[in-house]
């Protein structure tokens, strides 16, 4: 592509990007900092009680304490166990219903 191929008044997208600047990282960081700022602002406005909508620094402090005393890892393990049980039950129930619907017309007419 030569300089003659670019129409006057139009700038190629390649010309606008400054090399070496991690624009995606800047956009992502700006987005999350904005979310944190909005969260902090809404918490400071006290629209809800602090036990319902705590400010970010309280949440991060509690997170740090739960990581330090090991409670977070026990809670994550319990949650994963419940998820695995629920997912397994849904697979079994779904298979039984699906096979029944495929095998018996009256089940398909009733449930389908």
C-alpha positions as semicolon CSV with decimal commas, in nm:
position;residue;x (nm);y (nm);z (nm)
1;X;0,000;0,000;0,000
2;X;0,155;0,325;-0,109
3;X;0,083;0,680;0,003
4;X;-0,126;0,728;-0,313
5;X;-0,365;0,446;-0,211
6;X;-0,482;0,629;0,103
7;X;-0,773;0,862;0,030
8;X;-0,740;1,223;0,148
9;X;-0,927;1,286;0,472
10;X;-0,904;0,926;0,587
11;X;-0,639;0,806;0,827
12;X;-0,540;0,443;0,822
13;X;-0,600;0,267;1,152
14;X;-0,236;0,159;1,147
15;X;-0,124;0,520;1,157
16;X;-0,324;0,604;1,471
17;X;-0,188;0,329;1,694
18;X;0,125;0,418;1,884
19;X;0,351;0,113;1,896
20;X;0,479;-0,006;2,228
21;X;0,186;0,121;2,435
22;X;-0,023;-0,163;2,585
23;X;-0,364;-0,011;2,505
24;X;-0,560;-0,321;2,603
25;X;-0,401;-0,332;2,948
26;X;-0,472;0,038;2,994
27;X;-0,837;-0,007;2,895
28;X;-0,882;-0,306;3,127
29;X;-0,715;-0,129;3,420
30;X;-0,923;0,186;3,361
31;X;-1,242;-0,020;3,351
32;X;-1,173;-0,200;3,680
33;X;-1,052;0,116;3,854
34;X;-1,373;0,284;3,739
35;X;-1,582;-0,001;3,881
36;X;-1,395;0,026;4,213
37;X;-1,448;0,403;4,216
38;X;-1,820;0,370;4,153
39;X;-1,845;0,103;4,424
40;X;-1,662;0,329;4,670
41;X;-1,879;0,628;4,576
42;X;-2,205;0,436;4,618
43;X;-2,086;0,292;4,951
44;X;-1,993;0,641;5,074
45;X;-2,339;0,771;4,978
46;X;-2,483;0,524;5,235
47;X;-2,788;0,436;5,025
48;X;-2,787;0,100;5,204
49;X;-2,648;-0,003;5,543
50;X;-2,278;-0,093;5,542
51;X;-2,355;-0,458;5,626
52;X;-2,560;-0,476;5,303
53;X;-2,329;-0,275;5,074
54;X;-1,984;-0,248;5,235
55;X;-1,709;-0,026;5,093
56;X;-1,433;-0,203;4,896
57;X;-1,168;-0,156;5,163
58;X;-1,381;-0,348;5,418
59;X;-1,434;-0,631;5,169
60;X;-1,063;-0,652;5,088
61;X;-0,971;-0,647;5,459
62;X;-1,211;-0,936;5,530
63;X;-1,077;-1,124;5,229
64;X;-0,722;-1,082;5,358
65;X;-0,821;-1,209;5,704
66;X;-1,004;-1,510;5,557
67;X;-0,702;-1,601;5,346
68;X;-0,465;-1,567;5,641
69;X;-0,666;-1,789;5,877
70;X;-0,739;-2,048;5,606
71;X;-1,115;-2,007;5,620
72;X;-1,136;-1,904;5,254
73;X;-0,991;-2,233;5,131
74;X;-1,236;-2,437;5,342
75;X;-1,525;-2,231;5,208
76;X;-1,406;-2,277;4,849
77;X;-1,375;-2,654;4,904
78;X;-1,728;-2,673;5,050
79;X;-1,866;-2,471;4,759
80;X;-1,693;-2,689;4,500
81;X;-1,824;-3,003;4,672
82;X;-2,181;-2,869;4,664
83;X;-2,141;-2,770;4,299
84;X;-2,014;-3,117;4,205
85;X;-2,304;-3,285;4,388
86;X;-2,559;-3,053;4,224
87;X;-2,409;-3,094;3,879
88;X;-2,397;-3,473;3,915
89;X;-2,759;-3,485;4,029
90;X;-2,868;-3,267;3,736
91;X;-2,687;-3,496;3,489
92;X;-2,849;-3,809;3,634
93;X;-3,198;-3,654;3,648
94;X;-3,161;-3,507;3,298
95;X;-3,047;-3,839;3,153
96;X;-3,334;-4,029;3,316
97;X;-3,589;-3,777;3,185
98;X;-3,429;-3,764;2,839
99;X;-3,410;-4,141;2,800
100;X;-3,767;-4,175;2,928
101;X;-3,890;-3,913;2,681
102;X;-3,714;-4,093;2,397
103;X;-3,841;-4,435;2,501
104;X;-4,200;-4,367;2,604
105;X;-4,435;-4,152;2,399
106;X;-4,660;-4,077;2,697
107;X;-4,363;-3,933;2,893
108;X;-4,268;-3,717;2,594
109;X;-4,628;-3,594;2,559
110;X;-4,648;-3,524;2,932
111;X;-4,313;-3,349;2,979
112;X;-4,240;-3,225;2,626
